[in-house]
Amino acid sequence: MPHDGRAEVAVGFFRRLMSRSHRPGSSSEPAAPAASPTHPSPVRILPFVGYGSAQTIRLQGRILEAVRITPGNLANTAWKNIGNFYRRLRAAALPGVDVNIRLGGIHAQSVTSEDGYFEVAAANSTGVAPGWHDVDIELPDLRDPQQGAVSASGQLLIPPDDARIGIISDLDDTVLKTHVVSRLRMLANVALRNARTRIPFAGVASFYRALQRGASGDEQNPLFYVSACPWDLFDLLMEFFRIQNIPLGPMLLQRYNLRTLLSFEERDTHKRAAITSLLDFYPHLSFILIGDSGERDPEIYSRIARRFPHRIRAIYIRDIAARRRHESSIRHMARELKALGIPLVLTQDSEAAAEHAAAEGLIGIDALDAVRSRKRADAWPEALRSLPAIDSKLDSRADDGAPDPQNMNSRRAADEA
């Protein structure tokens, strides 16, 4: 079948899938709130990673009917991965559900939208301290027939007041290999792979950890992920971060439908708005922006840098081979931004970006050595890198105790000790 024909078939499949993936529940939709109603199937609370400041906290999430997702495994077949992908997108959203959020002495409420999302922006009235915090989430008007009260725990980061910089990173073809320049290859990559078989770029976890720790190695610089990746894949990303030991940070992903899948402008608008909201939320922070040349990250970041010339410390763009023809325009942007004192660095890999960051005083020399070491380790054959004993030894040598996204507080305490 010609390439155009395959693309047409793939888009047609996704059109049919997306037309049903965010539907409100029908017979399984919760009834109007009554005294302790019982929902006919398990309910899933999916809290996204939130963020806050001394003034405000923000948390998003989604309420869905639970679906059975097989954990990522090297032995999973392509069909099993496709099944997981299908079930993620087909999970029925629960609209009109009351949501209670509690963080310390802060109590807030929300109601899910038509496609099951909830969002909270509340005053940090009790002075919740900087650091990672567990957020309690409850659905007061729903009860699970097996578990009773429906509740979950989310995570929220409040950066310290003395954080020196913030780091904002894209995901697709920046942290993990997605082939985003080809919609057909991207869909195949997402559908056919799982959290254990998806591939991170060599050295990226160690580089991001170095930026978090800064030049002194003791900083606690916040890391944020802003991407056009759909929220439907959030749990897959969390599992991928844990397996690959990539530092966790608040995520600002996109609510997806067919229009956002096919429209570059929709994705560009989402990224610009999300990054601008972070700059407005943390007015005292300067930021490093990290992306790739596969889509329009250079244009988006350059536009933001011109709007906030004193807030952007550096821009790192991973040079995607498929878009080398785009290189000359990126270098033109780099010359324009250099006149504003903002370096835009087109890099081949994490080591080249780390070398520039070390020269700019953004990371320490020891951290640069760790990035180099980890990059070499990540370049080993996948079979060798998957061996637990080898991976554990490499992590202790090159990554210096990277925090586990699933248990940030305990790992951070161990790291400080």
N, C-alpha and C positions, 0 to 999 in steps of 0.2 A: 504494500500500500504506500503511495507517495507520502512524503512528510506532511504536506498540507492536509491530506486526508486523515492521517493519524491525529493531527492537532484538532481537526474538526470533530472527530469522534470523541476525543478527550474532553473538549469543551462541551459537547452535547451531553456527555455523561455527567459532567460536573453541574451543568445547568439543571438537569433533572434532579440531581442530588440536593443542590442548594435550594431548589424550590420547595423542598420538604424538610430540610435539616433544621430550620429555625422556626418551625411551625409551633403555635401554641398547642398544648395538649388537647385532645378531643375528649374521648371517654375517660382518659386518665387524668384530665385536668382537674385540679382541686376545686371542690365546690366552694361556694361563698362561705367565709369563715363562720363556724358554728362552735359549739362547746366541744373541744377536743376531737375534731374530725379525724378519721383514719384514712390515710391515702392508700390506694390499692396496690402500690408498688413502692419499693425503696426510693428514697429521695437523696439526691446527692448535692451537697453544698460544696461549691468549688471556689474557695477564697483565693483571689489573686494576691500577689505580694504588694503590700501597701507601703506608703511613706508618709512622713510627717515632719514637723518642725516644732519649735517652742510655742508656736501660735496655733497650728492647725494639724489635723491628721486626715489622711485620705485613704480610703480602702474601696476596692471594687471586688466584685465576685459574680457568681452565676448560680442559679438554682435549676437543677435538671433532674429528670428521672434517671435513676442509676442505670448504667449499662455495664456489661461485663467486658473489661479490657484486660487482655493477656499481658502480663509484664514483659518488657523487652528482653529478648533472649537471642544469643547468637545462633541458636538452633531453630528459631522461628522460621517457618516457610513464608514465601512471598504472599501466599493466600491468607495466612494468619495475620500478617501485617496489614494487608488490604482490608480484612475483616475488622481489625481494630480501627483503622482509619475511617471506614464506613460507619461504624457504630459511634465514633466520636462526633461525626457530623450529623448523624441521624438522631442523636439523643434529644428527646422532647424537652423543650424549655417550659418552665412553670411561671406564667405571668401572674401578677397581682398577689404575690406572696409577701406577707409581712416579715421583715428581717430585723432582729435585734443584735446590736453590736456592743461589746463591752471591752474596754481597755483600761485597766486600773479603775479609777473612779469615773471614767468617761462612759456615758451611756448614749447611744445614738440609735436611730431607727431609719429604715428605708423600706421601699416596696419595689418588687421586681417589675421590670418593664415587660413589654409584650414578648420579647425574646429572652426573658429570664434573667437579665442583668440587674444587679443592684449597685448602688454607688453611695458612699457616705463621705461627707466633708464636715468635720466637727471641730469645734474649738478645743484646743488642748488646755482645758480649763483647770485641770488638776496638776499641771506641770509634769507630765510623763517625761522621764529622763531620756537622754540620748541612748541609742543602742537598739538592739533587736528585741522585739516584744511579741508575745503571743496574744492574739486577739480572739476572744470568744464570740462565736456567732451562733445564734439560735433562731429557729422558726417557731414562734409561739403558737401558731394556729394549725400546725401540722404534726402528726404523730406517725412514726413508722410502726407498722404492725408487729415487727420483730424487736426493734430497738427502743421503742417508746419515743421520748423527746428527740427531735431532730436537731443536732448541733454539730459544730466543727470548730477547728482552731486554725486561724490564719497567722500570717507573719507580717510585721510592719517594722520599717526602719526609720529611726529618727537620727540623722547624722549629728555628730558632735558640733558644738559651736565653733571649735577651732579647726574644723576640716579645711584644708587648704584649697582643694579643687574637687569638682565632681566629674565623673566620667560617664558619658552617654555613648552607648554602643548600639549599632544595628546588630541583627542576628544572622539573617540569611546571607551566605557567602562572606560574612565577616567573622562570625564565631564558628559556624558550622557550614559544611559544604552542601549547597542546595541547588546550584545551577539555575539561579533565579532568572538569568537572561533568556532561558528557554522555558516557556510556560509548560510545555509537554514534559521536558526532563524534570522540571521542578515538581510537578504533580506526581510523576512516577517515583521520584526520590522520596517524597513525603509518604506516599502510599505504600511503597514496597519495603521501606526500611523501618526499623524501630530504634528506641533510644540506645541500644547497644551496638547497632550496626551503622548508625549515622556517624559521620566522621567529623571531628573538630579540626580546625587548622592547627598545625604544629606550633606549640609554644604559647597558644593564646591564653590558656588558663594561668600560666605562670606570669605572663605579661600583665594581665589584668590584676593579678594579685600584687604585682610590683607597683602598679599605679595606685592601688588602694593604700598601700603602705608608704608610698611617697619616698622622697630622697632619704629621710632619716630611718625609714623602716618601721617607724612607730606611729605613723599617721593612720587615720581612719577615714579615708576619703570615700564618699559614697559612689556606688556604681549603679547606673540605671540602664535598662534595655528598652529602646524605642524602636519598634519594628512594625512593618505592615503584615507581619505574620498573624494569622487569625487566633483569637482567644480559644477557639476550638482545640488547638494543639497545646494549650498551656500545660496540661499534665504531662504530655510527652516531653516538653522542654524541661520541666522540673526534673523528670527522671533522667534526661540526658545530662543536665547540669550536675546531678548527684554522681552519676556514673563516671563522668569525665572530670570531676573535681573542679568545675568552673565556678568562680565566685558568684554567689547569689546577689541579686539586687532587685529593687522594684521594677516591674515591667509595665510598659504602656504599649499594648498590642492593639489590634484592630478588630472591630466587629465586622464580620464578613457577610457578604452576599455576592451574587453574580457580578454586580456592577463594580464592587471593590476588587474582585478578582481580575477583571479585564481592564480596569481603568487605571492608568499610571497617575492621572491627576488626583484621583481619590486617595491613592497611597501617599503621594507627595503631600497633599493637604493634611493627612493624618500625621505624618512625621513632623512637618513644620509646626503644627498646632501643639503636638505633644512636647516637642523640645522647647518651644516658647513657653509653655505652661511651667516647665521645670525651671527655666531661667527666672520666670516671674515668682515662682514659689520660693526659690532660694536666692534672693537678691544679693547676698553677701558672697556667693560662690562664683569663681571662674570655672569654666568647663573645658574638658577635652572631648572632642567629637571623633568617633571612630566608625568608619563605614567601608564601603567598597565601590569599585567603579562599575559594578554589574548593573546597577539601576541609575538612580539620580542623586545618590548621596552627595557627590561633590557639589552639584548645583544647590541642593537644599542647604547643606552646611555653609556654603559660601554666602548664600542669601542671609542666613541667620547671623553669620560673622559680620557682615556689613551692617546689619541692624544693631548688633551688640558688640562693637569692635573691642570694647574693653573687658568683655566677659569671656571671650573665647581664647584659651591659652594655646591650643594647638589642634590641628585637624590631621588625622591619619586615615588615608584611603588605601585599602588593599587593592592592588592592581590585578584585576581579573583578566586572564589571558584572552578570554572571548571578547573583551571590549578594549583591546589595545588601540583600536582606531580612535577611541575616545581620549587617548592619552594626551594629545596635543592641546585639547580644550581644557583638560584638567591642569596642565602646566601653565596655561594662560591664566586660569583662576588663581593658581599659586602665586604668580608674579603680582597680580592685583592685590591679593591679600597680604603679601609680603610688605607692600607699601603701607599697610595698616598695622604692621608689626605682628601679624598672625601667620605662623608657619603652616602651610598645607603640604604635607609630606606624602608623596605617592610611594608606597612600599610594596615589596614583593612578599614579605612575610613578617611575623611577629618580632623576629630578631632585629630586622632593619628598623622597625618602629621603636623597639626598646633602645637601640643605640642612639637614636635621636632624642628619646626621652631622657636618657642618662646625660647626654650632652647639654640638655636644657635644664638639668637639675630637677626633673620630675620623678626620677627613680634613682636608687643608689647603684653603685658599681657592682656590689654583691648581687643585687637583684638582676642586673644585666647578665651576669655569669649564669644565674639560675635559669633565665629565659633561654640562653644559648644551650645549656645542658638539656633542658626539657625539650627544646625544639629537636635536638638530635634524637632524644629518646622517642618522641612522637613520630619520627620518621622511620622507626623500625617497622618491620612487617607486622601487620595486625595480629597475627597469631602469637608472636612473641609478646607484644604489648598487652595482650589480654590475659597473660598468666598472672595470677594474683601476687605471687611472691616477687616477681620482677617489678610489677607495677607499684607494689608497696615500697620496695627499696628505692625506686626512682622518685616516688613522691616525697619520701623523707629526705632524699638528697637534693632534689632540684626545687621542690615546691615548699619545703619548710613548713609542713603541717597545714595544708590548705583546709579551710572550713568546709564542712559538709552542709549543703543547702538545707538538708532536712533537720539539722540540729545545730543551728548557728551558735547558740549561747554556750553549750557545753564545749564545742570545738574551739570557740574563741577563748574560753577560759584555759583550756589545755594549751592553746597556742601561746597565750601570754605567760603561762607558767614555764 
